[in-house]
């Protein structure tokens, strides 16, 4: 199996290297064929690994592959941990990445950076594989940083746009804030365990119990620091500001980053670290509350967005909040379940948005769309499936995972769990409202597309529509088929740890005996009717009485201003952090560059040379008798010195 894991992980890397170094020589067709083949190999092997570990219940693989360095008792190795959790993640990441690779052929067909883009997304896939399959913190951190670095390159891929460059820098810097906390947490892990290997760390957790740091239990401090890293990668408030701006990158990378890879890294990491988080109720409470704030308030921002990609981006933020809530109430398997279903329907929605953008010649404002249902039937039906899955419509994949999160909160005994329950239920209405608002405006109602553009409007090419159809299938049905094995039949039982006094899937399984039973139960619960209310409200404001939307904006202008300004996070960052750095940089420039270097070192030296030159210049008059005078005068000085020097060697000579 070791060779299979190596081939699975390295195939995208080989494709990225070939495309990056030899792409211009090979040509576009060869490049996308090679990179797609690499990811296809990984996907096929991921299915094999999933079958071996999850379906056939194969033994967990935990082995070091290569020793990178040894420092004293510290061994830093490249190692693989393949259990049911990593097998599921490998399958999701590889499958979504494959669809994105195929989609890129059509979407980036006219882009000059076509070859470079394929190299980047293959490299991104490799980095995510390394993160998921790691068996130690050092390799986890390598994958963690690698996905951040490549995402910087991809978000700023269209570097000729100033907004894309700014977005990539914001993503890079905000993630560095989270990564700083993450690195401190890893350092504390090593301080008490003396190892970076997962199994060694988890087996030595008793050494950290009853130890204090900064007035808290050491385990609590470690978990909070690790969660800061997760907040950065998984875009939780207040480290969420980078994710909406990442829409400046091409749509394929938006789907790859926001669906199954980078933003889910934090969810995966906390699930992997469940043995540590289960020892700290304080850390779990913080995780739960931060997730609830993100789910509710980021969803509200989706209501006022008119950029089609940003609406989907804010829905990603909200859904990541739901996953984080599940982590906080110790429902790790539910969080992974929602991660899995979300990967399919969110990738689908982003790719549908890209299909619309391509058809409308890169128009992204939904207020300039409308009536696309008949012109783009494949995109329409795919978007409908993705939207119904996102809002949790009964029977679709998102319904099972989102409802299980809400039910899991009900069983939690953590402080503030009641308030969190209200937040996630309210989020159901908000999600349905902004999702259907976008869907109705784009595909129904009166067309607002210029006649010249509408005349040539047609469905996207096969390379774009094929991934839509393929992703629509799991978005519709995967939840129904896997909810029982993943939540109730122990798919993740050995890969995660849940303390006896925390939420367990046994309690949930007693309430829901089957996927069908959940549907009958759902129609009797507030979340279902909140979803119906959101659908009706979206229809009223988007199609039936569109003028009411304008009236609401005017009536609640202060609230609309707060939402439109994104709660002031960007403005705050600009004033406090960007402004402070600019002022500090300006001060240092004046003191060091202007004051020290220019005035003292450069200008003073130049002035001194100028003074010396002005004196010497007066001596060089150009008259022969002046030079003769100086020669005689110099000779007189030398003779005088030789006569009165006493024991000078010149006298002896």
ZAMARGU-4260 file (C-alpha; in steps of 0.2 Angstrom, whole numbers, plus 5000, padded with zeros to 4 digits):
<rodrens>
0) 5000/5000/5000 | 5015/5012/5003 | 5018/5013/4984 | 5000/5017/4981 | 5000/5031/4993
5) 5016/5038/4986 | 5009/5037/4968 | 4993/5045/4974 | 5002/5060/4982 | 5016/5063/4969
10) 5006/5061/4953 | 4999/5079/4954 | 5017/5085/4959 | 5025/5077/4944 | 5011/5085/4932
15) 5014/5102/4940 | 5033/5100/4938 | 5031/5095/4919 | 5019/5109/4916 | 5029/5122/4925
20) 5046/5118/4917 | 5042/5111/4900 | 5025/5118/4897 | 5029/5130/4884 | 5039/5117/4874
25) 5025/5104/4875 | 5010/5116/4871 | 4993/5118/4879 | 4985/5101/4874 | 4999/5091/4881
30) 5000/5101/4897 | 4982/5100/4902 | 4982/5081/4897 | 4997/5078/4908 | 4990/5087/4923
35) 4973/5080/4921 | 4981/5063/4920 | 4990/5065/4936 | 4975/5070/4946 | 4965/5056/4937
40) 4977/5044/4944 | 4976/5051/4961 | 4957/5050/4960 | 4957/5032/4955 | 4969/5027/4968
45) 4959/5038/4981 | 4944/5027/4977 | 4954/5012/4980 | 4961/5018/4996 | 4943/5023/5001
50) 4937/5005/4997 | 4951/4997/5006 | 4951/5007/5022 | 4932/5012/5024 | 4922/4999/5015
55) 4933/4984/5018 | 4939/4991/5035 | 4958/4989/5031 | 4971/4992/5045 | 4977/5010/5048
60) 4993/5014/5039 | 5004/5025/5050 | 5022/5024/5044 | 5037/5036/5041 | 5042/5036/5023
65) 5058/5047/5024 | 5068/5055/5038 | 5071/5073/5033 | 5082/5078/5048 | 5087/5073/5066
70) 5091/5086/5079 | 5095/5077/5096 | 5080/5067/5100 | 5069/5076/5087 | 5065/5066/5071
75) 5057/5076/5057 | 5050/5064/5045 | 5039/5063/5030 | 5026/5051/5035 | 5009/5045/5030
80) 4994/5042/5041 | 4980/5034/5031 | 4964/5030/5041 | 4946/5032/5037 | 4947/5051/5040
85) 4961/5054/5028 | 4954/5041/5016 | 4938/5051/5015 | 4947/5068/5013 | 4958/5061/4999
90) 4943/5055/4989 | 4934/5072/4991 | 4950/5083/4987 | 4955/5072/4972 | 4938/5071/4964
95) 4934/5090/4966 | 4951/5094/4959 | 4949/5083/4944 | 4932/5091/4940 | 4941/5108/4942
100) 4955/5103/4930 | 4943/5098/4917 | 4933/5113/4919 | 4948/5124/4917 | 4951/5118/4899
105) 4935/5128/4894 | 4936/5142/4906 | 4954/5147/4903 | 4955/5143/4885 | 4958/5161/4880
110) 4970/5166/4894 | 4988/5169/4891 | 4993/5160/4907 | 4984/5144/4903 | 4999/5133/4905
115) 5005/5141/4921 | 4987/5140/4929 | 4987/5121/4926 | 5004/5120/4934 | 4998/5129/4949
120) 4982/5120/4952 | 4991/5103/4951 | 5004/5109/4964 | 4989/5115/4975 | 4982/5098/4974
125) 4998/5090/4979 | 5000/5102/4994 | 4983/5098/5000 | 4987/5079/4999 | 5002/5082/5010
130) 4992/5091/5023 | 4978/5077/5023 | 4990/5062/5024 | 5002/5069/5036 | 5006/5059/5052
135) 5016/5073/5061 | 5014/5091/5064 | 5029/5096/5054 | 5022/5089/5038 | 5005/5096/5042
140) 5013/5113/5044 | 5022/5110/5027 | 5006/5106/5018 | 4997/5120/5028 | 5010/5133/5022
145) 5011/5126/5004 | 4992/5128/5001 | 4993/5146/5007 | 5008/5150/4996 | 5000/5142/4980
150) 4983/5151/4984 | 4993/5167/4985 | 4999/5164/4967 | 4982/5158/4961 | 4971/5172/4969
155) 4983/5185/4961 | 4985/5175/4945 | 4978/5190/4935 | 4992/5201/4942 | 4989/5215/4929
160) 4973/5219/4940 | 4978/5229/4955 | 4963/5222/4964 | 4969/5204/4962 | 4986/5209/4968
165) 4979/5217/4984 | 4967/5202/4987 | 4982/5189/4985 | 4992/5200/4998 | 4977/5201/5010
170) 4975/5182/5009 | 4993/5179/5012 | 4995/5191/5026 | 4979/5186/5035 | 4984/5168/5034
175) 5001/5172/5042 | 4992/5179/5057 | 4983/5163/5059 | 4998/5153/5055 | 5008/5162/5069
180) 4996/5155/5082 | 4996/5138/5074 | 5015/5138/5075 | 5015/5143/5093 | 5003/5129/5097
185) 5014/5116/5088 | 5029/5123/5098 | 5019/5120/5114 | 5014/5103/5109 | 5033/5098/5107
190) 5037/5106/5123 | 5026/5094/5133 | 5027/5078/5122 | 5045/5079/5115 | 5039/5074/5098
195) 5029/5080/5083 | 5022/5063/5078 | 5003/5062/5081 | 5003/5045/5089 | 5017/5050/5101
200) 5008/5067/5105 | 4991/5059/5109 | 4999/5045/5120 | 5008/5058/5130 | 4993/5070/5133
205) 4993/5065/5152 | 5009/5075/5153 | 5000/5091/5149 | 4986/5089/5161 | 4986/5100/5176
210) 5000/5111/5169 | 4996/5129/5168 | 5001/5143/5156 | 4995/5161/5156 | 4982/5157/5169
215) 4974/5143/5159 | 4977/5124/5157 | 4991/5120/5145 | 4979/5110/5134 | 4967/5124/5133
220) 4981/5136/5127 | 4987/5124/5114 | 4970/5120/5107 | 4966/5139/5106 | 4982/5142/5097
225) 4979/5128/5085 | 4961/5135/5082 | 4968/5152/5078 | 4977/5143/5063 | 4961/5135/5059
230) 4952/5152/5059 | 4964/5159/5047 | 4963/5144/5034 | 4944/5141/5037 | 4940/5160/5037
235) 4932/5162/5054 | 4928/5179/5061 | 4938/5190/5062 | 4951/5181/5051 | 4938/5179/5037
240) 4942/5195/5027 | 4953/5187/5015 | 4941/5175/5008 | 4928/5186/4999 | 4943/5195/4991
245) 4950/5179/4984 | 4936/5180/4971 | 4948/5191/4961 | 4956/5174/4955 | 4949/5164/4941
250) 4933/5154/4945 | 4941/5137/4944 | 4952/5141/4959 | 4938/5149/4968 | 4929/5132/4967
255) 4945/5123/4972 | 4949/5134/4987 | 4932/5136/4993 | 4924/5119/4991 | 4935/5105/4996
260) 4953/5110/4999 | 4961/5126/5008 | 4946/5132/5018 | 4942/5115/5024 | 4960/5112/5030
265) 4955/5120/5047 | 4940/5109/5049 | 4950/5093/5045 | 4964/5099/5057 | 4953/5101/5072
270) 4945/5084/5069 | 4962/5076/5068 | 4966/5084/5084 | 4950/5079/5093 | 4959/5069/5107
275) 4967/5086/5112 | 4951/5097/5110 | 4940/5085/5120 | 4951/5089/5135 | 4946/5107/5135
280) 4928/5113/5137 | 4934/5131/5136 | 4942/5128/5119 | 4927/5119/5113 | 4915/5133/5118
285) 4926/5146/5109 | 4926/5135/5094 | 4907/5133/5095 | 4904/5152/5098 | 4916/5158/5084
290) 4907/5146/5072 | 4890/5152/5076 | 4895/5170/5074 | 4903/5166/5057 | 4888/5156/5051
295) 4875/5170/5056 | 4884/5186/5052 | 4893/5181/5036 | 4876/5174/5029 | 4868/5191/5032
300) 4882/5199/5021 | 4877/5187/5007 | 4860/5196/5006 | 4867/5213/5000 | 4880/5206/4987
305) 4877/5208/4969 | 4893/5200/4962 | 4888/5182/4958 | 4904/5174/4965 | 4904/5184/4981
310) 4886/5178/4985 | 4893/5160/4984 | 4909/5166/4993 | 4899/5172/5008 | 4889/5156/5008
315) 4905/5147/5010 | 4909/5157/5025 | 4892/5153/5033 | 4894/5135/5029 | 4911/5134/5036
320) 4903/5142/5052 | 4891/5128/5053 | 4905/5115/5052 | 4915/5124/5065 | 4899/5124/5076
325) 4899/5105/5074 | 4917/5104/5080 | 4913/5114/5095 | 4899/5103/5101 | 4911/5088/5098
330) 4901/5081/5083 | 4917/5079/5072 | 4909/5066/5061 | 4895/5078/5057 | 4907/5092/5053
335) 4916/5080/5041 | 4900/5074/5034 | 4895/5093/5030 | 4912/5096/5023 | 4910/5081/5011
340) 4892/5086/5005 | 4898/5105/5005 | 4913/5101/4994 | 4901/5094/4980 | 4887/5107/4980
345) 4899/5122/4983 | 4911/5117/4969 | 4895/5115/4958 | 4889/5132/4962 | 4905/5140/4959
350) 4907/5131/4942 | 4889/5136/4938 | 4893/5154/4942 | 4909/5153/4931 | 4898/5145/4917
355) 4887/5161/4918 | 4902/5173/4918 | 4909/5165/4903 | 4893/5165/4893 | 4891/5184/4898
360) 4909/5188/4893 | 4915/5190/4911 | 4900/5200/4918 | 4898/5196/4936 | 4884/5208/4942
365) 4868/5198/4945 | 4858/5214/4942 | 4864/5214/4924 | 4858/5196/4921 | 4841/5188/4921
370) 4831/5175/4911 | 4845/5163/4907 | 4835/5148/4911 | 4831/5144/4893 | 4847/5150/4886
375) 4858/5139/4897 | 4847/5124/4902 | 4862/5113/4909 | 4869/5127/4919 | 4851/5131/4925
380) 4847/5113/4931 | 4864/5111/4939 | 4863/5127/4948 | 4846/5122/4954 | 4852/5106/4962
385) 4867/5115/4970 | 4856/5128/4977 | 4843/5116/4984 | 4858/5106/4992 | 4865/5122/4999
390) 4848/5128/5007 | 4845/5110/5015 | 4830/5106/5005 | 4824/5089/5011 | 4831/5074/5001
395) 4846/5084/4995 | 4864/5081/5002 | 4865/5098/5011 | 4849/5094/5020 | 4856/5079/5030
400) 4872/5087/5035 | 4865/5104/5040 | 4851/5097/5050 | 4862/5085/5059 | 4873/5100/5064
405) 4857/5109/5071 | 4852/5093/5080 | 4869/5090/5087 | 4869/5107/5095 | 4853/5102/5104
410) 4862/5089/5113 | 4877/5100/5119 | 4879/5104/5137 | 4892/5118/5133 | 4888/5136/5139
415) 4879/5147/5126 | 4873/5131/5117 | 4855/5138/5117 | 4860/5154/5109 | 4871/5145/5096
420) 4855/5135/5092 | 4845/5150/5088 | 4859/5157/5077 | 4861/5141/5067 | 4842/5140/5065
425) 4841/5158/5059 | 4855/5155/5047 | 4844/5142/5038 | 4832/5157/5033 | 4846/5168/5028
430) 4854/5154/5018 | 4838/5151/5008 | 4835/5169/5006 | 4851/5174/4998 | 4854/5158/4988
435) 4836/5159/4980 | 4838/5178/4977 | 4853/5175/4967 | 4845/5160/4958 | 4829/5169/4954
440) 4838/5185/4948 | 4851/5176/4937 | 4839/5163/4929 | 4822/5170/4930 | 4813/5186/4928
445) 4816/5199/4915 | 4832/5199/4906 | 4844/5214/4909 | 4857/5208/4897 | 4861/5220/4882
450) 4852/5214/4866 | 4868/5212/4857 | 4875/5200/4870 | 4859/5191/4872 | 4858/5188/4854
455) 4873/5177/4854 | 4870/5169/4871 | 4871/5150/4872 | 4876/5136/4884 | 4894/5134/4889
460) 4905/5121/4880 | 4906/5103/4885 | 4922/5105/4895 | 4912/5117/4907 | 4895/5108/4907
465) 4902/5090/4910 | 4909/5094/4927 | 4893/5102/4931 | 4883/5087/4928 | 4895/5075/4937
470) 4895/5086/4952 | 4876/5088/4952 | 4874/5069/4955 | 4883/5068/4972 | 4876/5085/4977
475) 4859/5078/4975 | 4860/5060/4982 | 4877/5057/4991 | 4869/5063/5008 | 4855/5050/5008
480) 4867/5036/5004 | 4881/5040/5017 | 4873/5048/5032 | 4870/5031/5040 | 4887/5024/5038
485) 4897/5040/5041 | 4887/5045/5057 | 4879/5029/5064 | 4889/5014/5058 | 4906/5020/5063
490) 4915/5025/5048 | 4925/5038/5058 | 4924/5030/5075 | 4943/5025/5076 | 4949/5041/5068
495) 4941/5054/5080 | 4939/5054/5099 | 4924/5060/5108 | 4924/5062/5127 | 4910/5052/5136
500) 4902/5068/5143 | 4901/5076/5126 | 4889/5075/5111 | 4890/5057/5104 | 4883/5051/5088
505) 4874/5037/5098 | 4862/5049/5105 | 4858/5056/5087 | 4856/5038/5080 | 4843/5034/5093
510) 4833/5049/5087 | 4835/5045/5068 | 4835/5027/5063 | 4837/5031/5044 | 4839/5044/5031
515) 4821/5043/5026 | 4816/5046/5045 | 4825/5062/5044 | 4814/5069/5031 | 4798/5065/5040
520) 4805/5073/5056 | 4812/5088/5047 | 4794/5095/5041 | 4790/5096/5059 | 4804/5106/5065
525) 4808/5125/5064 | 4823/5124/5052 | 4812/5117/5038 | 4799/5131/5040 | 4813/5144/5041
530) 4820/5137/5024 | 4802/5138/5017 | 4801/5156/5023 | 4817/5160/5015 | 4812/5153/4998
535) 4796/5163/4999 | 4804/5179/5004 | 4817/5177/4990 | 4803/5175/4977 | 4793/5190/4983
540) 4808/5202/4983 | 4817/5195/4968 | 4802/5192/4956 | 4785/5196/4963 | 4787/5213/4971
545) 4805/5219/4966 | 4801/5237/4972 | 4799/5231/4989 | 4818/5227/4990 | 4821/5245/4986
550) 4809/5251/4999 | 4817/5239/5012 | 4834/5247/5008 | 4828/5264/5011 | 4818/5260/5026
555) 4832/5251/5035 | 4846/5261/5028 | 4858/5260/5043 | 4857/5241/5044 | 4860/5241/5025
560) 4875/5252/5027 | 4882/5241/5040 | 4880/5225/5029 | 4886/5234/5014 | 4902/5240/5023
565) 4905/5222/5029 | 4903/5227/5047 | 4918/5238/5045 | 4931/5224/5046 | 4940/5230/5030
570) 4939/5248/5036 | 4946/5243/5053 | 4960/5233/5046 | 4964/5248/5034 | 4965/5260/5048
575) 4972/5250/5062 | 4984/5238/5053 | 4987/5245/5036 | 4987/5263/5042 | 4998/5260/5056
580) 5011/5250/5045 | 5011/5264/5033 | 5014/5277/5047 | 5028/5267/5054 | 5035/5264/5037
585) 5034/5283/5034 | 5043/5286/5050 | 5057/5274/5047 | 5059/5281/5030 | 5061/5298/5036
590) 5073/5293/5050 | 5083/5280/5042 | 5082/5283/5023 | 5081/5302/5023 | 5089/5306/5039
595) 5103/5293/5041 | 5107/5287/5024 | 5103/5302/5013 | 5108/5316/5024 | 5123/5309/5034
600) 5130/5295/5023 | 5126/5301/5005 | 5123/5319/5006 | 5137/5323/5019 | 5150/5313/5009
605) 5145/5322/4993 | 5146/5339/5002 | 5164/5335/5009 | 5170/5329/4992 | 5163/5345/4985
610) 5172/5356/4998 | 5189/5347/4995 | 5186/5348/4977 | 5183/5367/4978 | 5199/5369/4987
615) 5210/5358/4976 | 5202/5366/4961 | 5209/5383/4965 | 5226/5376/4965 | 5224/5369/4948
620) 5225/5386/4939 | 5233/5381/4923 | 5247/5394/4924 | 5265/5387/4922 | 5273/5399/4934
625) 5260/5394/4947 | 5266/5376/4945 | 5284/5381/4945 | 5281/5391/4961 | 5273/5376/4970
630) 5288/5365/4964 | 5301/5377/4971 | 5291/5379/4987 | 5289/5360/4989 | 5308/5357/4986
635) 5311/5371/4999 | 5301/5362/5012 | 5309/5345/5009 | 5327/5352/5010 | 5322/5361/5027
640) 5316/5345/5034 | 5332/5335/5029 | 5343/5348/5037 | 5334/5349/5053 | 5328/5331/5055
645) 5343/5326/5065 | 5345/5307/5063 | 5335/5306/5048 | 5340/5291/5036 | 5341/5304/5022
650) 5356/5312/5030 | 5365/5295/5031 | 5361/5292/5013
</rodrens>
